[in-house]
Amino acid sequence: MSALTGAVPRPGRRTKDDRVLGIAFIIPAGIGLVAFYLWPLVRGIWLSLTEYNLLTPEQFTGLANYERMLGDSIFWNAVKVTLEYVVINIGLQTLLALLIAVLMQRLTQSTLVRSVVLTPYLVSNVVVAMLWLWILDNTLGISNQIIEAITGESVNFFSSALAIPTIALINVWRHMGYTALLIFAGLQSIPNSVYEAGKVDGASEWTMFWRITMPLLRPILALVLIMTMIGSFQVFDTVSVTTQGGPVNATRVLQCYIYDMAFGRFQFGYASAMAVGLLIVLAAITILQYRMTRAGETDLA
């Protein structure tokens, strides 16, 4: 209408309207951020400096909970168990996801194949844990029926020695498809001209993989490692469903110990101190990984 009448729109008003609209869209997300992230973070830091059990008022104790944490043998055992899980989960998941991504890149880029690869990730952690608990059951599980038919003996996959590797393999099965698609997206961003130049120079497929693919995948691999590391330290559902931290603390990871202290023994101050300690460690490892892998840089010209 303004074009027909020759009127010129006022840019100041348009900018003001856009700003109001933008704020209106940001407010719901901002409320969620404050209510479910910032406030729990501040509250957790405060509780870590107190003694609190829901029944009595909070009593400020300073760094007493952190001193208790440093001398707690069960806490350090939980740290050791968690680190064992993290190493197995990150190592196997990254290797298998990289293999799947390269195979999809080389053999097929079908949307159906990508959907099938992603399917386990769409199932909740609890359902996946229950499914594998039945499959690996010592007496009724189909896996042990097959093993017993071949060897004459069954395998207790959730025993002290095998429990953490078994839990790690369950989570690798669930997450490797999603990780593979992230790496596949990174492979798609590498120009074909780079590989064509390598072929002209006489480079083999193996040489191009190590000299071209891996360096150019560094930013996405750094992202994958950071995400996998953070998720691995926060493992809880699978352990809670399958072993509940047993046998004899063999699978009591940090999250299970924190949960038990908070909602089993109502020691919210000590549980908050462990949670804050885990937050600090994760932040430090993430920053270190980001800098060491140069995740914000790319070798593509």
C-alpha positions, 0 to 999 in steps of 0.5 A: 500500500505504501508503494502505491501511495508513495509513503516511505515506511519508517525504519525506526518503527520496524526495528522496534517491532522486530525487537519486541517480537524477538524478545517475545520469542526469547522470554519462554526459553529464558524462563526455562533456562533460569528455572531449570539450569541457572537456579538449580546450579546456584542452589546446588552450589549453595547446598554443597556448602551446607548440611541439609536433609529435607527435615531440618533447615540448612546449616552452613558448613563451609568446605566440610562436604568437600573435605569428606569427599576427598577422604571417602573411599567409596567416592574414589571407587566410584571415580575409578569405576566411572573412568573405566566405563568412560574409556571403554565407551568412548573408545569403542563408540568412536571407532565403530561410529567412524567405521560405520560413517566411512562405510556409509560414505563409500558404499551407500548414502541411502536415507533408509540406511541412515534411518536404520542406523539411528533407530537404537538411539530413538529408544529410551535408555531404560527400554534399551537397558531392560531389553539387554538385561533380558537378552543377557540374563544368566538363565533365561537370556537368549544369548546365554542359551546360545552360549550354553548350547555351544560351550556347555556353560553360561556367562554371567555378563553382570558379574563383577569383572564383566559388568562395566564392559557389558554396560558400556557395550549396551550404551555403545550399541544405543549411541553409535548410530547417532555418533556415526551420523555426526561423523557422516555429516562431517565427511559430507563437508569434505570436497571431492576435489581433495580426494581427486587431487590425492588420487592424481598424486598416487595416494592409496585409500589408506593414505588418503584416509589418514592424511586427508579424511582424519585431519579434515574431520578434526572439528567434528571428531572433537565435538563427538569426543566432547559430547561422548565424554560428558554423556559417559560421565553422566551414565545412570539409567543403564546402571540403575536398571541392570545392576543398581550399582552392584555387585559390591560397588563394582558398577557404582558410578558417580551418578549412582553414588550421588543419587543414593546419597541424595534420595536414598540417605537424604544427605543433600549437602554431600551429594551436591558437593559431589555434583559440583565436583563433577561439574568442575571436572567436566568443565576442565576436561571439556576446555582441555579437549577443545584446546588440544583438538583445536575444535574451533579450527579447520584445515579446509581452505 
